[in-house]
Amino acid sequence: MYAQHTHTDLRPSSMTCRIRRGALAVALAAYGTFAWADATNQDGAALSLEVQTLRAELQALRDEVRELRKQAVAEATAAPPAKAAAVVQAPAGGASNDAAPMPGGSQQRSPLTLFGYGELGYTRPTRDPSGATANLTRGVLGWGYAFSPDTRMAAELELESGVASSSDAGEIELEQFYVAHDINPGLTLKTGLFLMPAGYLNQSHEPAAYYGVFRNEVETRVIPSTWRELGAGLEGTTESGWRWNAGLVTSPDLGKWDPAAGSECALAPLQCTHQEGSQAKAKGLTVYGALNYDGVLGLNVGGSLYTGDVGQGQAGFAGARYQLGELHARWEPGPWQFQALAAYGRFTGVAAINATLFAGQPTPIPDGFGGAYLQAAYRGWNTGGYRLSPFARYEILNTARGYSGIPQGLTPPDAPTTRVLTSGASLFLTPQVVFKADYQVFRGQRERNALNLGVGFQF
């Protein structure tokens, strides 16, 4: 896969580490081949023994690479500040290049890394071509600094829609700003403003990491990607392939609810109420947990759950809470990739709020909202360094099902269910530069059908 996660890491630059990475890649490939043979060949006792040997060698290589990383960071951070190397550019996935030469001909690796991504999109409605628009959707610059082999910080500054001013639609915001500390090789503490471990898109949303010119509907309108909160969390891994997350962070704020017709709250209930670390009310907090399993080659299954107080102690909002849960799976047999996700959220304790504050309004607070999607992609067309990956995705979602506390006769109808089929392709010039094209068909909403074109990059 070409998907990369927005976080920072440091890797050793020595020839030894390159050799170890090569050996690790060979071991991974061999492991997948022999594991398949072991499962399908009843007489493969010798292969089974070889698989066990490769597993042991693979674990040894992982341990050795981990130690090499720590050695590289230790060498970098041991240098006096006056002799710090030049700033290094790094991929969003954390890889960094060798720093500029030090005086005297030696090289010193910088503990500072840069990373980022950008994307622009063009959309042309097929029913009304006069509504065509082009937008510099996002430009993001991130930086990270390793204070020691086990302690680092990372931050991302994002500009949306090209220009941010009182008369423009753009925004400038910090998408992440946190400190992380490795308590041990399998356990990390993170505190600050960071992304919630919800679904696939929220933590991996660089242009090359997802299919389609625009991010999918379910993971932006049900899960409020990119969803970040202020707080503290733990994340861990096990040798058997499990990953887990748990933490305590700020909650959305129902005091931000806009009951007007066509408001952002009508389209995305949590998107309009999450606080993004901006003077966030913190009387009510969210507890979250996530679990993923990656122990089978080419397979990921997982889910996450979030619950918290959204009344924030404000008059008229007492007792209001929310819950959001999601399940996801991804399977990659050979050049194919199949992906599915389902998410459901609800508000409780909002009947009195609707009755006193939002009765008769077009958009009261709904009882529930949710959606799901299925996606398939083929990644096997490679020629001349280019890769073409066609895909198709079907989504179904509803952002308002039922309303509590609304007097009879004043209850608005449920939000219409959105069904959209998106099909298209991504052309990768390199693993980090992609051209995209797709066509979207909205069932029952033909005015939204559109041709979309886009370009994205990440580093």
Buried (B, 14 or more C-beta within 10 A) or exposed (E): EBBBBBBBBBBBBBEEBEEBBEBBEBBBEBBEEBBEBBEEEEEBEEBBEBBEEBBEBBEEBBEBBEBBBBBBBEBBBEBEEEEBBEEBEBBBBBBBBEBEEBEEEEEBBBBBBBBBBBBBBBBBBBEEEEEEEEBBBBBBBBBBBBEBBBBBBBBBBBBBBBEEEEEEEBEEBBBBBBBBBBEEBEEBBBBBBBBBBBBBBBBBBBBBBBBBBBBBBBBBBBBBBBBBBBBBBBBBBEEEBBBBBBBEBBBBBBBBBBBEEEBBBBBBBBBBBBBBBEEBBBEBBBBBBBBBBBBEEEBBBBBBBBBBBBBBEBEEBEEBBBBBBBBBBBBBEEEEBEBBBBBBBBBBBBBBBBBEBBBEBEBBBBBBBBBBBBBBBBBEEEEEEEBBBBBBBBBBBBBBBEBBBBEEEBBBEBBEEBBBBBBBBBBBEEBBBBBBBBEBBBBEEEEBBBBBBBBBBBB
